[in-house]
Amino acid sequence: MKQVFSFAPGPSMGAPLLPLLIVVPVLLVVWYLIFAPRLVRFEISPQGLRIRGDLFYSRAIAASDLMLEGARPLDLTATPEYKPKWRTNGTGMPGYKAGWFKLQNGQKALLFVGDPKRVVYIPVRSGYSLLLSVGDTEQFLAALHNAVPN
């Protein structure tokens, strides 16, 4: 004769913890998306360009990798060929785009774009371009040309 018995679960903290396991990560992601644009900084030195403050896409780019002869200010609303077309790995929200994108002209680019009217375009020898929103594009480019040896 076969007898079947049910499993008797013990006292569990799982039920009260389950909402926390969902809510806390969601709140952290929302916090990051709200505050990430305020944390991004671009540091120029003779060694090159350092992008700081972004959790996933911060990096240092050596001066020898920057192709400053092709660097220029852009207004993405007036130059649609440099607008991001596809996000391949990054954050894309209204008012903030960060990460890897394909541009309308087919180029691969690392973007840190907030204001599309104040963007600096910098080609990089590794086969991609940088698009960076900065407060004063001309001053940024002048600082870059002055700091980075030719």
C-alpha positions as CSV (number, residue, x, y, z in Angstrom):
1,M,0.0,0.0,0.0
2,K,1.4,3.4,-1.0
3,Q,1.2,6.4,1.3
4,V,1.8,10.0,0.3
5,F,2.6,12.8,2.6
6,S,2.8,16.5,1.9
7,F,5.8,18.6,2.6
8,A,5.5,20.7,5.7
9,P,7.2,24.1,5.1
10,G,8.9,25.8,8.0
11,P,8.3,29.4,9.1
12,S,9.5,31.5,6.2
13,M,10.8,35.0,5.9
14,G,10.5,34.7,2.1
15,A,7.1,36.2,1.7
16,P,8.0,39.5,3.4
17,L,11.4,39.7,1.7
18,L,10.1,39.1,-1.8
19,P,8.8,42.6,-2.3
20,L,12.1,44.0,-1.0
21,L,14.0,41.9,-3.5
22,I,11.9,43.5,-6.3
23,V,11.4,47.0,-5.0
24,V,15.0,47.8,-3.9
25,P,16.7,47.0,-7.2
26,V,14.0,48.9,-9.1
27,L,14.5,51.9,-6.8
28,L,18.3,51.7,-7.4
29,V,17.9,51.7,-11.1
30,V,15.5,54.6,-11.0
31,W,17.9,56.5,-8.7
32,Y,20.8,55.8,-11.1
33,L,18.8,57.0,-14.2
34,I,17.8,60.2,-12.4
35,F,21.2,61.1,-11.0
36,A,23.6,59.6,-13.6
37,P,23.6,62.7,-15.9
38,R,24.6,64.9,-13.0
39,L,27.6,62.7,-12.1
40,V,29.3,62.6,-15.5
41,R,32.6,64.6,-15.8
42,F,35.1,65.0,-18.6
43,E,38.7,65.5,-17.5
44,I,41.4,66.7,-19.9
45,S,45.1,66.2,-19.3
46,P,48.2,65.7,-21.3
47,Q,47.6,61.9,-20.9
48,G,44.3,62.2,-22.8
49,L,40.6,62.3,-21.9
50,R,39.0,60.7,-18.9
51,I,35.2,60.2,-18.7
52,R,34.1,59.8,-15.1
53,G,30.9,59.4,-13.2
54,D,29.0,56.9,-15.3
55,L,28.7,53.5,-13.7
56,F,29.1,51.5,-16.9
57,Y,30.8,53.6,-19.5
58,S,33.5,55.6,-17.7
59,R,36.9,55.2,-19.3
60,A,40.2,56.8,-20.0
61,I,41.2,57.5,-23.6
62,A,44.9,58.0,-24.3
63,A,46.0,61.2,-26.0
64,S,47.5,59.2,-28.8
65,D,44.1,57.6,-29.5
66,L,42.3,60.9,-29.9
67,M,42.1,62.2,-33.5
68,L,41.9,65.9,-32.7
69,E,42.2,67.0,-36.3
70,G,38.7,65.7,-36.8
71,A,37.2,67.0,-33.5
72,R,34.5,69.7,-33.9
73,P,31.4,71.1,-32.2
74,L,28.1,69.7,-33.4
75,D,24.4,70.6,-33.1
76,L,22.7,67.3,-33.5
77,T,19.5,69.0,-34.4
78,A,21.2,70.6,-37.4
79,T,23.5,67.7,-38.4
80,P,21.2,64.6,-38.5
81,E,23.9,62.3,-39.9
82,Y,25.5,62.3,-36.4
83,K,22.2,61.6,-34.5
84,P,22.1,58.3,-32.7
85,K,20.1,55.8,-34.7
86,W,20.4,52.5,-32.7
87,R,21.4,52.0,-29.1
88,T,23.6,48.9,-29.0
89,N,24.5,49.0,-25.3
90,G,23.6,52.0,-23.2
91,T,21.0,54.2,-21.6
92,G,18.6,56.1,-23.8
93,M,16.2,58.4,-22.1
94,P,14.8,61.8,-22.9
95,G,17.6,64.2,-22.0
96,Y,20.3,61.6,-21.5
97,K,22.0,59.1,-23.7
98,A,25.1,57.3,-22.6
99,G,26.8,54.2,-24.0
100,W,27.3,52.6,-27.4
101,F,25.2,53.7,-30.3
102,K,25.2,53.5,-34.1
103,L,24.8,56.9,-35.7
104,Q,22.7,57.7,-38.7
105,N,25.8,57.8,-40.8
106,G,26.7,54.2,-39.7
107,Q,29.5,55.1,-37.3
108,K,29.9,53.4,-34.0
109,A,30.0,56.0,-31.2
110,L,30.3,56.3,-27.4
111,L,27.8,58.9,-26.4
112,F,27.4,61.1,-23.3
113,V,24.7,63.4,-24.7
114,G,22.3,65.6,-22.7
115,D,21.8,68.7,-24.7
116,P,21.9,67.8,-28.4
117,K,22.8,71.4,-29.4
118,R,26.0,71.4,-27.4
119,V,27.9,68.3,-28.5
120,V,31.6,67.8,-29.2
121,Y,32.5,65.1,-31.8
122,I,35.9,63.4,-31.4
123,P,37.0,60.5,-33.6
124,V,39.1,57.9,-31.9
125,R,41.8,55.7,-33.6
126,S,40.1,52.5,-32.2
127,G,37.4,52.9,-34.8
128,Y,34.6,54.8,-33.0
129,S,33.7,58.3,-32.2
130,L,32.9,60.2,-29.0
131,L,29.9,62.5,-28.8
132,L,30.0,64.5,-25.5
133,S,27.6,67.2,-24.4
134,V,29.6,70.0,-22.7
135,G,28.6,73.4,-21.5
136,D,31.0,75.3,-23.8
137,T,32.0,73.3,-26.9
138,E,34.6,75.8,-28.1
139,Q,36.3,76.1,-24.7
140,F,36.3,72.3,-24.3
141,L,37.9,71.8,-27.7
142,A,40.5,74.6,-27.0
143,A,41.4,72.9,-23.7
144,L,41.7,69.6,-25.4
145,H,44.0,71.0,-28.2
146,N,46.1,72.8,-25.5
147,A,46.5,69.9,-23.2
148,V,47.0,67.0,-25.6
149,P,50.3,67.0,-27.4
150,N,50.1,66.8,-31.2
